[in-house]
Amino acid sequence: MSTIVKKSKNKLFRSGFFISVFLLFFVVTISFTTKIIKIDIDASSVLKNTPSNYIVFNQSALDFNSLGDKSVIFFSSYWCSTCNKISDKLKNMAQQYSSFKFYELNIEDYRDMANNLKVSLTPSIVIQNKGFSSILEDVNINDLDKIPSKLL
């Protein structure tokens, strides 16, 4: 009788294991299809070091007048996945345009500055060059192609 008990425990263990593996596979599959879990890596945009002319401000004091004439101000949000992609692309651009200062600001932390610049959406980019300002609101990755012409 003990061999029957061992066999039934072994079958119970195997069936429980397979049910657990199936449920895990099911949950992961559903998570990926509903985009609860998202893996999105653009290997060409990953920088090992942030360029020295790319500055990320996190709730520190910032004077708008100190930004300078040649600057690119990127307003992002913590919850914005597009902002992360744009940030990576702007870091690459900062390496190419070293005469410009690139600033990344969270719009929630710098609401007053955003209001002064008439920025209300993220992702948004303000380009200041030669006394002129250009505002690109609700930017997507394709809009970044417009920036170099505004930097020259």
N, C-alpha and C positions, 0 to 999 in steps of 0.2 A: 504494500500500500504506500510505502514511503516513496517508491519510484514513480508512482502515479502522481503523487503530490509534487514531486520535483519537476516532472514533465509539465504539469499544468502551470506551475510557477514560472518555468522557463518560457512556455508559450505566452503567458500573460505578460512577462517582461518584454519579449520580442514584439508582441502586438502593441504594447504601450510605447515602446521605442519608435516603432514605425509611425504610430499615430502622432507622436511628438514631432518627428521629423517632417511629416506631411503638414502639420499645422504651422510649423515654423516656415516652411517653404511657401505655404498659402499666404501667411501674413506678410512676408517679405515681398512676394509677387504683388499683392494688393497695394502695399505701401509704395512700390515703384510706379505702378500704373496710375495711382491717384496722386502721385508726386508728393507724398508725405516724406519719403526719403528721396533726395535728389543728389546725384553725383554729377557734377558738371565741372570738368577741369579742362581749361584751354592751356595746353602745355606751352604754347608760344608766348603767352602773356604772363607767365609766372616769373617774377623777378626774385633773385636771391637777395638783393639789396635795394632798398628804396633810394632813389636818387636824392642828392643833397638839396636840390631845388624843389622837391616834392614834400610838402609839410602837411601833416594831418593834425588838426586841432581837435582836442577832446575836452570841451568845457573849460578851457583856459581863456584868460582875458585876451581879447584881440581888438586892436584899434583898426578900423576900416582904413584910415588915412595912412597907416604904416604898411599897407600891402604893396604899394609901389605902382608905377605906371605900367610896367610889363608884367601882368599877372593873369593867371587863369584860376578862377575860383569855382570849385566844384561843390555844389550842395547835394548831399546825399541823405539817406535815412538808414537807420539800423535795420529796418525790415525789408529794404529794397534789394532784391537779388540782382537786378540789372545794375544797380549802383556798384556792386562789387566787381562786376565785369568791366564797367566803365573805368573804375578806379585803376584796375590793372592796366588797361589800355593807356590811360593818362600817365601812368608811371613810365611806360615805354616812351610816350611822347615827351615827357620831361627830360629824358636822356637826350633826345634829339634837339630840343630847344632849350639849351642850358641858360640862355640869356633871360628866360622867363622864370618867374616863381610860380609854382603850382601849389594851390592850397585846397585841401579837402576839409569841408565843414559839415557837420550834421545839422540839418535845417532846424531840428527841434532845439538844439543847443544854441544856435545862433539865429533865432527868429528875428530879432531886431535888425541885424545886418541884412538878412534876406528881404525883409520888408523895405529897408532903405534902397535896396537894389531892384525892387519890384519883382522878386522871385517868390513864387508861391507853390511850385511843384517840384518834386524830385523825380528823377535826377535832372538837375539844371546846371548849366555852366555859364559863368560870366567871364568874358574876356575883356581885359583892359589893356589897350595898346595905343600909344601916341595920343593920349587924351580922349580917346573914344572908348565907349563900352558897347559890347554886343552881348545879348542874352539869348541863350539857347535853352528853352524850357522843355521838359518832358522828353529828354534826350534818349535816343537809343544808340546801339552800337554803330549803326550805319551813319548817324549824324556826326560821328567823330571825324569823318573825312572832311567836313567843312572847316574844322578848326585850323589846320595849317595855313590856309589862305588868310585867315584873320590874324595870324601871328607874324606875317611878313610885312 
